[in-house]
Amino acid sequence: FPLNHAADCNAVLKALQPIFQEQGMTETVHNWEDHGYLATYIKKNGSFANLRIHPHGVVLVDLQSYSDYTKGREEVDQLLNKVEERMKDLFHGNIKRVKRLPAILRGGVIDRYWPTADGRLVEYDIDEVVYDEDSPFQNIKILHSKQFGNILILSGDVNLAESDLAYTQAIMGSGKEDYTGKEVLILGGGDGGILYEIVKLKPKMVTMVASNIDQMVIDGCKKYMRKTCGDVLDNLNGECYQVLIEDCIPVLKRYAKEGRMFDYVINDLTAVPISTSPEEDSTWEFLRLILDLSMKVLKQDGKYFTQGNCINLTDALTLYEEQLSRLYCPVEFSKETVCVPSYMELYPY
């Protein structure tokens, strides 16, 4: 409850106390000079409430309940309704607004909450844990969303959902490229989505290799992400593609030494790092190394595609563009922004 004026902390406390006392809750009050009140109310069943009254004019009520979800939610709603009515009576229209946040379900079998790149918390409509395994490299989860289909999550990072064809199309050039008869190198792409879409376009050969991909990612995706990868992960070698489960850095160095060149290099290894200290962050060092090695295996008229990061991370994206000017060879670059459904963010490519 943000108020239009400073709060009489004692008056607010006395007005709301009876609501919690009627529930048989035990009260403890903390009073800080010039900093308002914190009142805690504890019920015998373990439910509790925190009432924080700030003298500058904000009143916060937090409730936690451990019980049947539906029953607990009804009890919380009833209590909040009473608090809201009492506050409106007390302040007679001097409340700027009343904001009630939806309940957060903690400790559930299914984890519905995942952060965005720019630090916002998103609640997904997850209704099933499809796959959850630890490989020697990372935790691999595939969760089912009613809206987005199966979602691949690697070590807590939302990678790709079956709904995210926009991601794959953007990192391939948004339909503006002719891959017919071309040599293509994919770095990363363990979900198989890029490989699946490029193979449809009749390339000469596609090589997919990565440092952060492992066999368990492939196994999980080929079974549970088939709307994304089709059948291309069923075999590591196809008519016009091969999948190498190796560290991409020595592979890139070997290709550069051999003089092997590609028409397209698609980097799906990692997003632009969030950190704005490239001299200190090892992820930036890795990114610069991949960029440099990729240029050495890219034909003079070839193209390099990669993802950016959340468009709100303007400083990090600007730093990435600065890295492009520091490559050993001059490059031109362009970018476009697309909406990736399961990310709930705009992403530049």
Salt bridges, closest charged atoms under 4 A:
ASP77 OD1 - ARG100 NH1 3.97
GLU84 OE2 - LYS88 NZ 3.14
GLU84 OE1 - ARG100 NH2 2.89
ASP118 OD2 - ARG120 NE 3.15
GLU123 OE2 - ARG112 NE 3.15
ASP127 OD1 - HIS144 ND1 2.78
ASP132 OD1 - LYS141 NZ 3.79
GLU177 OE2 - LYS303 NZ 2.95
GLU183 OE1 - ARG260 NH2 3.91
GLU197 OE1 - LYS200 NZ 3.31
ASP219 OD1 - LYS222 NZ 3.76
ASP234 OD1 - ARG226 NH1 3.00
GLU258 OE2 - ARG254 NE 4.00
ASP263 OD1 - LYS299 NZ 3.16
ASP292 OD2 - LYS296 NZ 3.50
GLU321 OE2 - LYS335 NZ 2.61
GLU322 OE1 - ARG326 NH2 3.97
GLU345 OE2 - ARG120 NH2 3.83
